[in-house]
Amino acid sequence: MANIEIYTKSTCPYCHRAKALLTRKSAVFQEIPIDGDADKREEMIKRSGRTTVPQIFIDGQHVGGCDDLHALDARGGLDPLLK
């Protein structure tokens, strides 16, 4: 089973969409909320090079944000990563 980490904020609609897609695929993920947590936000930026949420990692590989995740799924690339 893949190790999935997703950096989120509670008020972010894209975070909810990304989590919904992973949930539909029965993927188990570790949510890392960065609301008001400067250290976690800094960690996310260091790992992803991006300042926006969500940032999604599968087995340590940066997948990107919500749109990236949906695009990966649309071209059939997500399911193999989740196995």
N, C-alpha and C positions, 0 to 999 in steps of 0.2 A: 504494500500500500504506500502511496506517495505521501511525503511529508509536505503539507501545504501550509504556508504562513501568509496571512493577509493583514496588512496594516490598515486600520480603519479609523473613522471618526463616526460617532453615533448619529450625527446630523447629515451624513453624506449619502445622497440617493444612489450614487454610483457604487458605493460600498455595499448597499443593500442589494443592488442588482447583481453584483459580482457574487455575493454570498448566496443569493437565490439560485444562480446558475450552478454553483458548486453543490448546493444542497440537492437540486434536481438530479444531479449526477451521483448522488449518494456519496459525495466526497467528504471525508472528515478533514476539517481544517482548524488551525490554531489562529484565532483572531487576536491581533495585537492592537488594542486601542491606543491611539496617541493623543486623545483629547486631554489637553492640559499637561501632557507629559513630554517635556522638552527633550529628555534623554532618549525616549523611544522615537520621537520625531527625528532627532539627529541620527540615530541608528538607521532609520528607514532611508534618510537622504544619503547617508554614506553607502548603504547597500545598493540602492536603486539609482542614485544620481538624480532623483526626481523629488519634488516638494509636494506633489499632489497625492491624495488618497483616492481609491485604494492602491496599494502596491502589493503585488502578488508574487510569491516565490513558490515554485514547486521543486522539491528536492534540491533546494539551494539555488536553483536557476531562476533569474528574474524574468517573469512572464510579462510584467507591465501592469497597466491599470485595467479598469472595467472594459473599455472598448477593445483593448488588446486581447483580453481573455475571451470576449465574445467572437472576435475575428479568428482567434486560434481555434475556437470550437467550430466556427463556420467552415473552416478549411480542413476539418477533421484532425487537427493536431492536438486537441486537448485530451481526448479519451486515452490515447497511448501514454500520455504523461501521468494520468491518474492511476494507471494499473500498478 
